[in-house]
Amino acid sequence: MFLAVTVGTPQTAPSENQYDGSAVQICGADPTLGQVSSSRCLQIGAMPLIIVLLNKQVKSDSADPDALVEDWPAAEKQARLEKKNRSWNTKA
């Protein structure tokens, strides 16, 4: 969760300098433009996930974070596994 909350908040957009600073923290001194771009995409993509997780925690009856893990029914797990295996076999 470090990357999702390194810059900005859901209410305020981060500045260019904040994105550049977080890319330096992640990639080291003098990151390339591609590394800065990748860092930005990762942070933008992670923010909705953080919001959803926090929302689930607030609405949860349990204080135990492990209670928030969703458990799929056995049939759903099997169907997802088969779908994943089919997609891997078609790519090979």
N, C-alpha and C positions, 0 to 999 in steps of 0.2 A: 504494500500500500504506500510505500515511500514515494514512488513516482507520481501517483495520482494526486498527492497533496503537497508536492514540493513548491508549486507556484499557484497563485490565485485561489479563489474560492468559488463555489457555485454562483455567488452573487456578483463577483467582480472578475473580469477577464485579466489574465496576466499580461504584463508588458513584455516587449521584445527583450529587454535587459534581463527580466526574470527567466524567460525561456533560455536565453544564452547562459545565464548563471547556472541553471539546473543542468544544462548540457555539459558544462565544465565539470560539475560535480559527478556526473555519470560517466563521461567519456575521458575525463582528464583535461589537461591544459590544451588550449587551442583546438577545439573540436572542428571537424570539417562541416561544411554546409549540410551535407547528407546526414551527419550525426545529429546536428541540431534539429533538422527536419524530422528525423526518426524519433528523437526525444519528444518533440512537440506532438507528433501523432500519438505516441504512446500515452502521453499525459492527457491529451484531449479524449482519447478513447477510454481511458481508465476512470475518468471523472463520473460518468453515469453509473458505472459499476459500484463505485464508492457510495454514491447517493442511494442506490438500491439497497446495498448492504446495511447502511446506516438506518434506512427506513425500516427494514426488516427487524433490526435490533430494537428500534424504538417500539414497534408494534408487537414484539414478541412477549410472551408471558414469562419466559425463562431468562434468567441472567446468564445462563450457560451458553457460550458462543457455539459449542458443538451441537446444540439443539437446533440451530438454524440450518444445518446441513439437510438438504432435501434428499429423501430416499426414494428412488424410482421403484415402481413395481417390477417384479421379475420379468414379466412379459415385455415391458418397455425397455428394460436393460438389454434383453436379448435382441429385440428389434433394432436398437441403436447399435449394438455390437455387430450384428449382421450387416447393417447398412454401412458402417465404417469399414468392415472387411471387404465388402463389394467395391467401395470407392478406392481402397488401396490396391485391389487386384486389377482394376481398370487402368490405374495410373502406371503400373509396372510394365 
